[in-house]
Amino acid sequence: MTKEDGSRLLRTSAARSGVMARLICFGHAASGASSFARWLTSAPPRIDIWRVQLPGREDMHLVPPVDDLREIVPGLTEEVLAASNDRIPFVLYGHSMGAALAHQVALALREKDLGLLKGLIVSGRRAPQLPATRRLHHELTDAELTTVMTEADPTSELWKRPHWRRHYFDLIRRDSAAVERIPPMREPGLTIPIVAFHGLRDGWVSEEELAAWKAATRGPFVLRRYDGGHFDHHEVRTAIMSEAMRFCGCEEGALT
């Protein structure tokens, strides 16, 4: 069971004994904390799953979405630090837009986290030093966005129903514009390890764009591949949690 625990953006888990690692999850555009619900029920007992909830969705639907993702980084960073007073090591994981936000939080945590941040895991997002190479979602018409979303997530009923699409398209466009306001980063800002997961059938982000995350850190880097499309990262949640546990010292063999 999760609780708000006084946090505005961070959804933490109820305290329990035996936890040795923590994974903080950042979702893709227009998604909320509930997108990681299956991670809570499938997590090993030694790892906590915390989730980030952005304004404009789910229980924060009355709060306007931000215009620039960097606006929420200071407050979210302080929430992470305040909630980590138990000194349990943690890893950040972000998918798509969430990878860009997780990277910004990792940068903000430098020299503040007392060594608790052990790594960054990303998927479905080009490296932070790379410019966009295709038209962005907030630049597309409704018809174009419907085609793009249906191709990426063909089994979803969401894109087939106009009254559902309307809300999500607005949020997708707001999120897309907000994340693209983060300027490219020319120098590696991190020293922690990074693992990038690439879906081999992801039509939005190439393997080269994922592999370029190597330049975002002076620490170790590994690229992992899995058979899936852009929205299939949940299918490799066990592998992602395993990486986080290794980073935090629960298992041997990190970055092997």
C-alpha positions in Angstrom: 0.0 0.0 0.0 1.2 3.5 -0.8 0.7 6.7 1.0 1.3 10.4 0.2 3.3 10.9 3.4 3.0 14.6 3.1 4.9 14.7 -0.3 3.4 16.7 -3.1 5.1 14.9 -6.0 6.7 11.8 -4.5 4.6 8.7 -3.8 6.4 6.7 -1.2 5.8 3.2 0.2 4.8 2.3 3.8 7.9 1.6 5.9 8.9 -2.0 6.3 11.9 -4.0 7.6 14.5 -5.6 5.4 14.5 -3.0 2.6 18.0 -2.5 1.2 17.4 -0.6 -2.0 14.9 1.9 -3.4 13.9 2.6 -7.0 12.3 6.0 -7.8 10.3 5.8 -11.0 9.5 8.6 -13.4 6.8 8.0 -16.1 6.4 9.0 -19.7 4.4 11.9 -21.0 0.7 12.0 -19.9 1.2 9.1 -17.5 0.8 9.2 -13.7 2.2 7.3 -10.7 -0.4 4.5 -11.2 1.4 3.5 -14.4 3.9 1.7 -12.1 1.3 -0.1 -10.1 2.4 -3.5 -11.3 5.9 -2.7 -10.1 4.7 -2.4 -6.6 3.2 -5.9 -6.6 6.1 -7.6 -8.4 9.0 -6.0 -6.5 11.2 -8.3 -4.4 11.0 -7.8 -0.6 14.4 -6.0 -0.4 13.5 -3.1 -2.7 11.0 -0.2 -2.3 9.3 1.3 -5.3 8.6 5.0 -5.1 6.9 6.9 -7.9 6.8 10.5 -9.1 3.4 12.1 -9.6 3.4 15.2 -11.9 0.8 17.9 -11.9 -2.2 17.7 -14.2 -3.0 14.0 -13.8 -4.7 11.5 -11.5 -4.9 12.8 -7.9 -3.2 16.0 -9.1 -5.5 16.6 -12.0 -6.6 20.0 -10.6 -3.0 21.3 -10.5 -2.0 22.8 -13.9 0.8 20.9 -15.7 4.2 22.7 -15.7 5.4 24.6 -18.8 9.0 23.6 -18.2 10.0 20.4 -16.4 12.9 22.1 -14.7 10.4 24.1 -12.6 9.7 21.1 -10.4 13.2 19.8 -10.1 14.2 21.7 -7.0 11.1 20.8 -5.0 11.2 17.2 -6.1 14.8 16.9 -5.2 14.1 18.2 -1.7 11.3 15.7 -1.3 13.6 12.9 -2.3 16.2 14.0 0.2 13.7 14.5 3.0 12.1 11.1 2.4 15.5 9.4 2.4 16.4 10.1 6.0 16.5 6.4 6.6 19.7 6.3 4.5 18.6 3.5 2.3 20.4 3.8 -1.1 18.4 4.6 -4.1 18.4 4.6 -7.9 16.4 6.7 -10.3 14.6 5.2 -13.3 12.9 7.2 -16.0 11.1 6.2 -19.2 10.8 8.5 -22.2 10.0 12.0 -20.8 10.6 10.5 -17.3 14.2 9.7 -18.3 14.9 13.4 -19.0 13.3 14.4 -15.6 15.2 11.7 -13.7 18.4 13.0 -15.3 17.6 16.5 -14.1 17.0 15.3 -10.6 20.2 13.3 -10.6 22.1 16.5 -11.6 20.3 18.4 -8.8 21.2 15.7 -6.2 25.0 16.0 -6.8 26.8 16.7 -3.5 23.5 16.7 -1.7 22.6 13.1 -1.5 25.4 11.9 0.9 26.2 9.1 -1.5 22.8 7.6 -1.4 22.1 8.0 -5.2 23.8 4.9 -6.7 22.8 5.0 -10.3 20.5 6.2 -13.1 18.5 3.8 -15.3 16.8 5.2 -18.5 14.7 3.9 -21.4 12.9 5.3 -24.4 14.6 8.7 -24.5 17.5 10.2 -26.5 20.6 11.2 -24.5 20.5 14.7 -23.0 23.2 16.1 -25.3 21.3 15.2 -28.4 18.8 17.4 -30.3 15.5 16.1 -31.5 15.6 14.5 -34.9 11.9 14.1 -35.6 8.8 16.3 -35.2 7.8 16.5 -31.6 4.4 15.5 -30.2 3.3 19.0 -29.4 3.9 20.0 -33.1 1.5 17.3 -34.5 -2.1 17.7 -35.5 -4.7 15.5 -33.8 -4.7 13.1 -36.9 -1.0 12.9 -36.9 -0.8 12.3 -33.2 -3.5 9.6 -33.4 -1.4 7.8 -36.0 1.8 8.1 -34.0 0.3 6.8 -30.8 -1.6 4.0 -32.5 1.5 2.8 -34.2 3.4 2.8 -30.9 0.6 1.3 -28.8 -1.7 -0.6 -31.2 -3.6 -2.6 -28.6 -4.7 0.4 -26.6 -8.3 1.4 -26.7 -7.4 4.9 -25.7 -6.5 6.2 -29.1 -9.7 4.8 -30.7 -12.0 6.9 -28.6 -12.2 10.6 -29.3 -13.6 11.6 -25.9 -10.6 9.9 -24.2 -8.1 11.1 -26.7 -9.0 14.7 -26.2 -7.7 14.9 -22.6 -4.6 12.8 -23.2 -3.6 14.7 -26.3 -3.7 17.9 -24.4 -1.5 16.5 -21.6 0.9 14.8 -24.1 1.4 18.1 -25.9 1.9 20.0 -22.6 4.4 17.4 -21.4 6.2 17.3 -24.8 6.7 21.0 -24.8 7.8 21.0 -21.2 10.5 18.4 -21.6 11.8 20.0 -24.8 12.5 23.2 -23.0 15.4 21.5 -21.3 18.4 22.6 -23.4 20.9 20.0 -24.6 23.7 19.3 -22.1 27.1 19.5 -23.7 29.3 18.1 -20.9 28.8 14.9 -18.8 27.3 16.1 -15.6 27.2 12.8 -13.7 29.7 10.4 -12.2 27.2 7.7 -11.2 26.7 4.6 -13.3 24.0 4.7 -16.0 22.2 1.7 -17.6 20.1 2.4 -20.7 17.4 -0.1 -21.8 16.5 -0.1 -25.5 13.4 -1.7 -26.9 14.4 -3.2 -30.3 11.0 -2.3 -31.8 10.9 1.2 -30.5 10.1 3.4 -33.5 10.6 6.6 -31.6 14.1 6.3 -30.2 17.0 4.6 -31.9 19.6 2.4 -30.3 22.2 5.0 -31.1 20.3 7.6 -29.2 20.1 5.4 -26.2 23.8 4.4 -26.5 24.7 8.1 -26.4 23.7 8.2 -22.7 27.3 6.9 -22.2 28.4 10.6 -22.7 26.1 11.8 -19.9 28.4 10.3 -17.1 32.0 9.9 -16.3 31.1 6.6 -14.6 30.3 3.2 -16.0 27.7 2.7 -18.7 25.9 -0.3 -20.1 23.3 -0.6 -22.8 20.7 -3.4 -22.4 18.4 -4.5 -25.2 15.0 -6.1 -25.0 12.4 -7.3 -27.5 9.7 -4.6 -27.2 8.3 -1.3 -28.4 8.2 2.1 -26.8 5.6 1.3 -24.2 6.8 -2.2 -23.4 9.3 -1.2 -20.7 7.0 -2.5 -18.0 7.7 -6.0 -19.4 11.4 -5.7 -18.3 10.6 -4.3 -14.8 12.2 -7.3 -13.2 15.5 -6.6 -15.0 15.3 -2.9 -14.1 14.7 -3.7 -10.5 17.6 -6.2 -10.5 19.9 -3.5 -11.9 18.8 -1.1 -9.1 19.4 -3.8 -6.4 22.9 -4.5 -7.7 23.7 -0.8 -7.7 22.6 -0.6 -4.1 24.8 -3.6 -3.1 22.0 -6.2 -2.8 23.6 -8.5 -5.4 26.9 -8.9 -7.1 27.5 -8.4 -10.8 26.4 -4.8 -11.5 27.4 -3.6 -14.9 28.4 -7.1 -16.1 
